[in-house]
Amino acid sequence: MWKTILAGLRARTARLVLSSIAIALGVAFVTGTLVLGDAVGEQTRDNFARSARNVDAAVHLAENSTEQEKGIPADFLQKIRATSGVEGADSREFGRAALIGGDGKAKQALVQPLPTTEKLRDFNLKDGRFPTGADEIAVDSKTAQIAKLKVGDTLKLLGEGEAEHSYTIVGSYQQGASSLSMSGSDHLIVSPEGMRTLVPEQRIYEIVAVAKSGVSQQQLVDNITKTIGPGYQVQTGEELTKATLAQVGDAASEIKTFLLAFAAISLIVAGMVIYNTFTILVAQRTKELALLRCVGAERGQVFRSVLAEAVFMGLAASVLGFLGGIGVSAGLQSVISSFGGPSGGESEIRLPISWVTIAAAFGVGVVVTVLSAVLPARRATQVAPVAALRSQPDSSDDVARTGKIRIAVAAVIALLGGAGVYFGLQQQREEPALFITGGATMVLLLAVLLLGPLYVPLVNRLFGKALRGVPAKLASANAGRNPKRTAATTAALMIGVTIVAMVTVVAGSGRETMIKKVDERFPSDYAVSSSVYDQPLTQKFADELAKVRNVALVAPELRAFGESTKLEYADVTGYPSEALGSLVRPPLSEGTITGLKDGEIVMRDKEAQKAGVGVGSTVPISGKDFKVVGLIKDNSYGTGIVTLASAQSILKEPAKGYQNLLVKLAPGTDIAQARTDLERVIATSPVAVLNSAAETKAELNGQIDQILLFIWALVGLALIIALFGIANTLTLSVLERTRESALLRALGLTRGQLRQMLVVESILMALIGAVVGVLLGAGFGWLLVEAISNPEFQISFSIPFGQIGAMLGLAVVAAIIAAALPARRAARNSVVAGMAEA
């Protein structure tokens, strides 16, 4: 029997190649994800552990300390340095400054002092040296790359009060990963003297120490604890390392889980391709299997022979997928590195290969292949020996749409999915609603897949009515000849398209909603904002802006954080009263915002409900009673909106300036000319940035498009596998219909018409899968939009027809490519040889 199996594998090698590629792609995705996850985990652990290297003791404020704002007292550093067993100690702090770029505009930057103890430097020198003088500075390699800075250049920073400081760049460095390095700001290192010049007020968040030779970490911790007293958390270096690595353990795991979810989609699609392949192969080998039964082969031997073929194919595909996955991981690491990371975009490519990865690659490849082949193998055992005496291209079971048991199972699954959707829609919180509803839609998708043989012929017939010409009509007939096979072939593509369409619809709906929110919140023509958090726009600058030709109104926006006995959070946003109702128009659920007076507030309805207040009530904020005159649904304004004077009265200290200024132009003003005029004033402030609603929308669109592109790329592999499935089905169908094709040629069908027939058949299958997938994706997208919407933030359902149309167009093009080789092979077959085939 083994000789028969091996001979069969050699005879059907070409037929199994495309199926092996499908599994190999799925295995490559799994392997690449696991290797990438391990590599990212190693890299992240190394980077995060860098902040704890050589540290024997670390001092932090206790979590419940009331001194969080002030930090660790500065005199503690000298006390710790004088403690018995301490070889060296340094404080860790940072200050914010504005880095002035080549265009004269400022960007947020974080500045750290250079530790005096070399062992406690949690960054690696890359070029030059570290700063020693107060006018010297070192630049993080990522910042240097983006800002195009090099050793020897002069760098300018804006300190407190927009005081300008000049430094000479003496070196560049690579820092490890931490909450500071991943803040999105530029990073710089100065000497301790330079730090005090730039940021006079010292705020220490950590003190780290190195022990003298022979002093244990625990002994050092005990000595420091006695020195500084209670109220502080003192950790050994080992405890600090474990606590630091615990912060990243979940993050690396989440990345791996996210990617593995898409790998699972690819494997499910690949499994469908394998199932379809073996189903066709078993149908084609009916006479061969019957002959085996005639010469004494038992049902078990036939079953094992088919599974043995699946095992061989799974092993071969796993080897290819494993090697391909290593390449995929290396490629992904290069892409991630090119975007820049904690190491400045020059991270080494790591390829950690664990036994788990090897076992997963071969286990997944073989198990998915074998499981996909079980039903066709079982079907092979039902071939009667008498079948060797007759020729029957399609059995009655092939041609049948589906059975009652399958319909019943699909109905039960659909009911479970429907119940899950209903339960998900009842959830109040967005995350549970999203996950429950999303999971329920996948259950509904399974029910639709099971019912494929019922609706696929109907959809095929609908498309067939629009076709003209004999080859196209024959293609439609071929696609509808075997509903189960066509449904299985299109199902693989349908899964990928459904997920892509669903994500695209949800993202498109979010895009439309955010654009409407921008229009609602900022009906102003322009907004001027500060690019540096602690460098607000001054009142003098606002006055200069108001003097610009054709500027009708400049409305400062001030966020004030107060205290209240009734409210959990008492942060309010203040605007000039003349801007309320015109430049600021939040959606109101009750009352009015126009004519808001000092001492009045328009509250967020959710906060009002929690506090048990309504229109006409008063709410205390920072010792002042504010009368509630309206309720808003929007949560963009904190607890509510007050007048600018009211917001200033809440502050403990007078405001230094404003983070945003809303600009309204006079009616009939030329927008382009107004922008030119405004930019002249903007140029006088290094931190001022001019934005318009159009620019804000463009930024939102860019962010959403990046997310969509990433999702499309991840699901793209599943779509490629699905198209391999269509190509595989057509290839096997060409072999199965050799005699039929020859007969058509003998009746007058030309080679070109035969090729056209197969191409149209491929397009029909792709369209069936894509169109059904788009309809399901749109429906599931609507359900997800409903699930994550709430009274405060209602998402408007929107279908991005342009992107959906592009996806359908790509499906058609890919189907033509998939049909190219099978069509060419069918057209090259000899008419005489084909007619002679038994």
BAVEX-546792 format. One line per 5 residues: number of its first residue (from 1); their letters; for each residue x, y, z of C-alpha. Coordinates in steps of 0.05 Angstrom, whole numbers. Layout:
BEGIN
NUM	a	X:Y:Z  ...;
// end
This chain:
BEGIN
1	mwkti	0:0:0  58:47:15  85:36:-55  16:54:-82  14:117:-40;
6	laglr	84:139:-62  67:125:-135  3:165:-128  42:224:-98  91:223:-156;
11	artar	34:220:-206  -4:278:-173  54:322:-153  34:379:-199  -38:376:-175;
16	lvlss	-16:384:-102  34:441:-112  -17:498:-109  -49:469:-47  19:461:-15;
21	iaial	33:535:-30  -32:554:5  -13:517:68  60:541:63  35:614:62;
26	gvafv	-8:602:124  50:568:161  97:624:140  49:674:172  46:634:237;
31	tgtlv	121:623:239  137:694:221  89:719:275  120:675:329  191:692:310;
36	lgdav	174:766:305  138:763:372  198:730:405  246:779:372  205:839:393;
41	geqtr	200:810:463  276:801:467  290:870:438  239:903:484  265:866:545;
46	dnfar	336:887:529  315:959:518  272:963:581  324:925:622  374:979:601;
51	sarnv	343:1027:650  357:977:706  427:954:686  481:961:740  428:987:788;
56	daavh	434:956:857  381:999:891  327:1046:867  286:1097:906  216:1119:885;
61	laens	159:1156:918  107:1110:948  45:1102:905  0:1136:957  49:1192:970;
66	teqek	22:1263:971  88:1289:943  78:1261:872  77:1331:842  140:1355:877;
71	gipad	180:1290:868  235:1263:913  269:1319:953  335:1341:920  376:1335:984;
76	flqki	361:1259:985  413:1249:931  471:1273:975  443:1233:1034  442:1169:991;
81	ratsg	512:1183:964  537:1188:1036  502:1123:1056  546:1065:1076  557:1016:1019;
86	vegad	540:1065:963  594:1071:908  555:1121:867  484:1148:860  447:1193:811;
91	srefg	379:1224:805  334:1213:746  292:1271:723  269:1304:659  248:1373:636;
96	raali	207:1397:577  235:1446:527  221:1467:456  271:1446:403  275:1497:347;
101	ggdgk	281:1463:279  311:1489:215  244:1520:195  245:1563:258  187:1525:289;
106	akqal	190:1490:356  176:1418:374  166:1386:442  230:1356:470  248:1320:535;
111	vqplp	315:1338:566  352:1293:616  415:1307:657  476:1262:645  487:1215:705;
116	ttekl	554:1229:738  564:1154:752  581:1121:686  552:1054:706  483:1086:716;
121	rdfnl	476:1114:645  416:1079:614  436:1096:543  493:1077:496  539:1128:463;
126	kdgrf	536:1122:387  578:1179:362  622:1233:392  620:1240:468  573:1259:524;
131	ptgad	566:1333:545  612:1360:599  599:1435:594  535:1474:607  532:1494:533;
136	eiavd	541:1423:505  487:1373:488  479:1301:462  421:1282:416  383:1216:413;
141	sktaq	400:1182:347  327:1179:326  319:1254:339  384:1268:302  360:1227:242;
146	iaklk	292:1261:237  317:1332:250  380:1321:207  427:1340:262  500:1319:269;
151	vgdtl	558:1327:316  585:1398:313  518:1431:296  487:1485:339  420:1469:371;
156	kllge	372:1519:402  322:1505:457  267:1548:487  265:1543:563  217:1575:612;
161	geaeh	188:1641:588  210:1625:517  283:1641:538  329:1617:482  389:1572:498;
166	sytiv	443:1552:447  482:1487:452  537:1453:412  521:1380:395  579:1338:419;
171	gsyqq	550:1268:411  492:1222:395  465:1163:434  416:1106:432  368:1101:491;
176	gassl	330:1042:517  254:1035:518  216:1070:573  154:1113:583  198:1173:567;
181	smsgs	230:1145:504  162:1125:476  128:1191:492  134:1215:420  178:1274:438;
186	dhliv	250:1288:416  303:1269:468  365:1306:490  419:1299:544  455:1358:577;
191	spegm	504:1363:634  476:1371:705  496:1445:703  463:1453:635  399:1421:663;
196	rtlvp	394:1472:719  404:1529:670  348:1504:625  301:1477:679  316:1512:745;
201	eqriy	263:1474:784  286:1403:798  235:1346:800  266:1278:814  224:1217:800;
206	eivav	277:1164:815  345:1157:849  389:1098:830  451:1073:865  510:1025:854;
211	aksgv	536:984:912  609:979:933  645:914:923  623:862:974  557:897:991;
216	sqqql	494:858:971  434:891:939  389:876:998  441:904:1047  446:968:1005;
221	vdnit	370:975:1004  367:967:1081  421:1020:1090  385:1070:1044  318:1057:1077;
226	ktigp	348:1075:1145  378:1138:1115  316:1167:1081  263:1141:1128  192:1116:1113;
231	gyqvq	145:1139:1058  189:1117:1000  194:1053:959  264:1025:957  277:966:910;
236	tgeel	336:921:897  363:923:825  335:853:814  265:875:837  270:937:792;
241	tkatl	288:894:732  230:846:744  181:904:754  207:938:691  201:875:649;
246	aqvgd	131:861:676  109:925:643  127:899:573  108:826:581  35:839:565;
251	aasei	51:887:508  94:836:470  41:783:483  -14:829:456  25:842:392;
256	ktfll	35:768:381  -38:752:396  -62:806:348  -19:779:291  -36:707:307;
261	afaai	-110:724:299  -97:743:226  -52:682:218  -111:639:241  -155:671:187;
266	sliva	-103:653:135  -99:581:160  -175:574:159  -175:598:87  -118:551:70;
271	gmviy	-155:494:103  -214:507:58  -169:505:-3  -140:438:20  -210:410:33;
276	ntfti	-232:431:-36  -170:402:-68  -178:334:-36  -252:333:-50  -238:343:-124;
281	lvaqr	-180:294:-124  -223:240:-92  -279:253:-143  -228:247:-199  -199:183:-171;
286	tkela	-265:147:-164  -245:93:-214  -175:86:-184  -202:78:-113  -254:28:-138;
291	llrcv	-199:-13:-171  -160:-13:-106  -222:-40:-72  -229:-93:-127  -158:-119:-115;
296	gaerg	-169:-126:-41  -157:-58:-8  -199:-48:54  -237:16:71  -187:32:126;
301	qvfrs	-128:25:78  -161:73:29  -176:122:85  -104:119:110  -76:126:40;
306	vlaea	-112:192:29  -91:218:98  -19:195:84  -19:240:23  -44:297:67;
311	vfmgl	12:284:117  66:285:63  37:348:34  31:381:102  103:364:119;
316	aasvl	129:392:53  88:455:61  110:463:133  184:461:113  172:515:60;
321	gflgg	128:555:107  178:551:164  235:577:121  190:629:90  166:651:159;
326	igvsa	238:666:181  244:710:120  177:743:135  200:758:206  266:788:182;
331	glqsv	228:831:131  178:855:183  234:874:231  268:914:176  202:950:162;
336	issfg	191:964:237  263:987:244  256:1034:184  200:1071:220  246:1083:278;
341	gpsgg	241:1056:348  272:1062:416  340:1046:387  337:1100:335  315:1058:277;
346	eseir	378:1014:277  355:953:315  390:889:296  349:836:263  338:778:311;
351	lpisw	313:710:291  301:671:356  276:602:337  248:563:396  221:492:399;
356	vtiaa	152:522:407  159:558:340  184:494:305  129:452:336  77:504:318;
361	afgvg	100:509:246  100:434:233  42:420:278  -2:473:247  17:455:176;
366	vvvtv	7:381:184  -54:384:230  -92:435:186  -77:394:124  -97:328:155;
371	lsavl	-160:356:187  -180:387:120  -170:320:86  -209:278:136  -278:288:104;
376	parra	-253:275:33  -215:214:59  -277:188:92  -315:199:28  -261:158:-9;
381	tqvap	-278:98:34  -350:100:8  -330:87:-64  -359:20:-84  -317:-30:-124;
386	vaalr	-371:-29:-179  -353:44:-192  -293:19:-230  -341:-4:-285  -374:64:-298;
391	sqpds	-353:134:-315  -387:188:-274  -355:256:-270  -402:283:-217  -438:239:-167;
396	sddva	-508:256:-143  -477:279:-77  -431:326:-115  -488:358:-153  -535:362:-93;
401	rtgki	-536:430:-59  -537:410:14  -571:363:63  -623:374:117  -573:361:173;
406	riava	-527:415:147  -585:465:142  -607:448:213  -536:458:240  -530:524:203;
411	avial	-597:547:232  -574:531:303  -508:567:293  -545:627:263  -591:630:324;
416	lggag	-531:628:370  -498:684:330  -562:725:331  -567:717:406  -495:739:413;
421	vyfgl	-507:801:371  -568:819:413  -529:810:477  -471:851:450  -516:909:429;
426	qqqre	-545:912:500  -476:927:531  -465:997:556  -389:998:552  -355:1001:484;
431	epalf	-302:946:493  -349:889:516  -400:910:463  -346:909:408  -317:841:427;
436	itgga	-383:806:440  -415:833:376  -352:820:335  -349:748:360  -423:738:345;
441	tmvll	-414:763:273  -360:710:263  -410:658:287  -460:685:236  -406:681:183;
446	lavll	-398:606:198  -473:596:188  -469:632:121  -410:588:100  -450:525:116;
451	lgply	-508:550:74  -462:565:15  -488:509:-31  -558:540:-25  -544:612:-44;
456	vplvn	-483:605:-90  -524:576:-148  -574:633:-141  -520:686:-142  -486:651:-201;
461	rlfgk	-551:649:-239  -562:723:-225  -493:741:-254  -504:691:-311  -565:730:-336;
466	alrgv	-520:789:-351  -471:747:-392  -472:744:-468  -439:695:-515  -430:619:-515;
471	pakla	-364:617:-475  -393:661:-420  -458:620:-416  -417:555:-412  -374:587:-356;
476	sanag	-437:603:-316  -462:532:-326  -395:503:-303  -394:547:-241  -465:524:-223;
481	rnpkr	-454:450:-240  -426:431:-172  -455:477:-118  -414:447:-61  -348:454:-98;
486	taatt	-363:525:-121  -386:544:-51  -323:516:-20  -280:553:-70  -314:620:-62;
491	aalmi	-319:612:14  -244:622:23  -246:688:-14  -311:708:20  -280:704:90;
496	gvtiv	-223:751:72  -268:801:36  -319:800:93  -266:818:144  -234:872:100;
501	amvtv	-303:901:82  -325:901:155  -262:937:179  -267:986:121  -340:1002:136;
506	vagsg	-326:1013:210  -265:1056:194  -305:1094:141  -361:1106:190  -312:1130:242;
511	retmi	-280:1176:191  -346:1208:172  -366:1217:245  -300:1249:264  -304:1297:204;
516	kkvde	-374:1317:227  -348:1327:297  -292:1372:271  -343:1413:233  -389:1417:294;
521	rfpsd	-336:1435:344  -294:1481:301  -338:1521:254  -281:1571:257  -241:1583:194;
526	yavss	-174:1570:227  -146:1547:293  -77:1567:319  -46:1518:369  19:1512:408;
531	svydq	66:1456:386  96:1453:456  53:1433:515  83:1479:567  94:1537:520;
536	pltqk	24:1566:511  5:1622:463  8:1689:499  -47:1742:505  -1:1789:467;
541	fadel	3:1740:409  -74:1733:410  -80:1808:406  -33:1812:347  -73:1758:312;
546	akvrn	-138:1797:323  -107:1857:287  -97:1817:222  -137:1843:163  -206:1810:155;
551	valva	-203:1773:222  -271:1782:254  -259:1746:320  -203:1710:357  -229:1664:412;
556	pelra	-179:1636:463  -192:1567:491  -171:1555:563  -174:1489:600  -180:1498:675;
561	fgest	-174:1442:726  -213:1456:789  -239:1417:849  -310:1399:869  -344:1361:924;
566	kleya	-399:1338:875  -357:1321:814  -305:1266:804  -269:1312:755  -278:1387:753;
571	dvtgy	-241:1406:689  -277:1457:647  -263:1492:581  -270:1568:576  -286:1611:515;
576	pseal	-304:1685:507  -380:1692:512  -385:1722:442  -355:1658:413  -406:1611:445;
581	gslvr	-461:1592:397  -421:1616:337  -349:1590:339  -366:1537:392  -429:1497:377;
586	pplse	-431:1432:417  -492:1386:410  -541:1406:464  -589:1358:497  -623:1412:540;
591	gtitg	-618:1487:552  -576:1537:512  -504:1559:505  -515:1625:470  -508:1685:517;
596	lkdge	-472:1644:571  -453:1690:629  -398:1689:681  -416:1640:737  -457:1596:690;
601	ivmrd	-439:1528:661  -463:1483:605  -448:1414:633  -435:1347:601  -501:1310:612;
606	keaqk	-465:1247:637  -428:1286:692  -492:1323:710  -528:1257:718  -473:1229:763;
611	agvgv	-474:1292:806  -551:1292:809  -558:1362:780  -597:1390:721  -614:1455:687;
616	gstvp	-627:1507:741  -585:1472:793  -517:1497:819  -452:1458:822  -391:1479:864;
621	isgkd	-323:1484:830  -262:1510:866  -304:1548:918  -351:1580:868  -423:1560:852;
626	fkvvg	-438:1554:778  -510:1554:753  -525:1498:703  -560:1530:642  -552:1474:592;
631	likdn	-530:1402:580  -485:1377:524  -472:1306:498  -401:1319:475  -344:1296:521;
636	sygtg	-291:1339:487  -298:1397:536  -286:1360:601  -340:1371:653  -370:1429:614;
641	ivtla	-362:1497:581  -357:1563:618  -338:1634:599  -264:1652:593  -268:1696:655;
646	saqsi	-300:1639:695  -245:1591:673  -191:1640:694  -225:1649:763  -219:1573:776;
651	lkepa	-143:1572:765  -99:1576:827  -48:1617:787  -61:1664:728  -57:1629:661;
656	kgyqn	8:1640:623  -29:1635:557  -74:1590:515  -63:1524:480  -112:1541:424;
661	llvkl	-139:1603:390  -201:1599:345  -201:1648:287  -264:1672:251  -257:1711:186;
666	apgtd	-303:1766:162  -356:1744:111  -331:1744:39  -257:1741:57  -210:1707:8;
671	iaqar	-187:1645:48  -120:1639:12  -103:1713:23  -126:1708:96  -80:1649:107;
676	tdler	-21:1688:79  -37:1746:126  -44:1700:186  22:1664:171  60:1730:177;
681	viats	38:1734:250  47:1659:261  120:1667:239  133:1713:299  121:1655:348;
686	pvavl	164:1592:344  111:1550:378  49:1573:339  20:1526:287  -36:1545:239;
691	nsaae	-90:1492:227  -155:1492:189  -214:1444:192  -191:1417:125  -121:1403:152;
696	tkael	-150:1369:213  -194:1326:169  -134:1309:125  -95:1288:187  -152:1244:211;
701	ngqid	-159:1213:142  -85:1198:139  -87:1163:206  -148:1121:187  -118:1104:120;
706	qillf	-54:1079:154  -95:1033:199  -135:1008:140  -72:995:99  -43:955:156;
711	iwalv	-107:913:163  -112:903:88  -40:879:87  -53:829:143  -116:801:112;
716	glali	-83:806:43  -47:739:54  -114:705:65  -140:735:0  -78:711:-37;
721	ialfg	-88:641:-10  -161:644:-31  -141:663:-102  -92:604:-102  -153:563:-84;
726	iantl	-191:588:-145  -130:574:-189  -124:505:-158  -198:489:-170  -193:512:-242;
731	tlsvl	-130:472:-254  -161:408:-226  -225:423:-264  -185:428:-329  -156:359:-315;
736	ertre	-225:332:-295  -258:361:-358  -205:343:-409  -252:301:-450  -308:352:-443;
741	sallr	-263:408:-467  -240:366:-526  -313:353:-544  -328:428:-542  -268:440:-587;
746	alglt	-293:387:-635  -361:421:-637  -329:486:-659  -305:523:-596  -239:557:-612;
751	rgqlr	-178:558:-566  -192:631:-550  -264:616:-532  -242:559:-487  -193:605:-452;
756	qmlvv	-248:658:-446  -295:606:-415  -245:590:-360  -228:663:-347  -302:681:-341;
761	esilm	-313:621:-295  -256:646:-250  -285:717:-250  -354:689:-232  -326:651:-173;
766	aliga	-286:712:-150  -346:757:-157  -392:709:-119  -342:707:-61  -327:782:-64;
771	vvgvl	-399:807:-71  -426:762:-16  -366:782:27  -379:856:15  -453:848:33;
776	lgagf	-435:810:96  -379:858:114  -426:918:106  -479:884:149  -429:863:203;
781	gwllv	-398:932:200  -466:963:214  -475:918:274  -406:938:302  -422:1012:291;
786	eaisn	-487:1003:329  -451:965:384  -397:1018:398  -444:1078:390  -474:1109:453;
791	pefqi	-517:1169:468  -455:1212:479  -419:1190:416  -464:1167:360  -426:1139:301;
796	sfsip	-457:1152:233  -460:1090:190  -424:1102:124  -402:1056:68  -339:1079:31;
801	fgqig	-362:1058:-38  -297:1079:-71  -254:1032:-29  -306:976:-35  -308:985:-110;
806	amlgl	-232:983:-114  -232:918:-75  -282:886:-123  -240:910:-182  -178:879:-151;
811	avvaa	-216:813:-142  -234:812:-216  -162:827:-237  -135:774:-190  -186:723:-216;
816	iiaaa	-162:736:-288  -90:724:-266  -110:661:-227  -144:633:-290  -85:648:-337;
821	lparr	-46:582:-328  -107:535:-325  -137:569:-387  -71:564:-425  -65:490:-407;
826	aarns	-136:475:-428  -127:509:-495  -62:471:-510  -92:402:-500  -100:360:-563;
831	vvagm	-171:349:-586  -157:277:-607  -120:259:-544  -174:290:-502  -230:252:-537;
836	aea	-191:187:-528  -186:197:-452  -228:147:-415;
// end
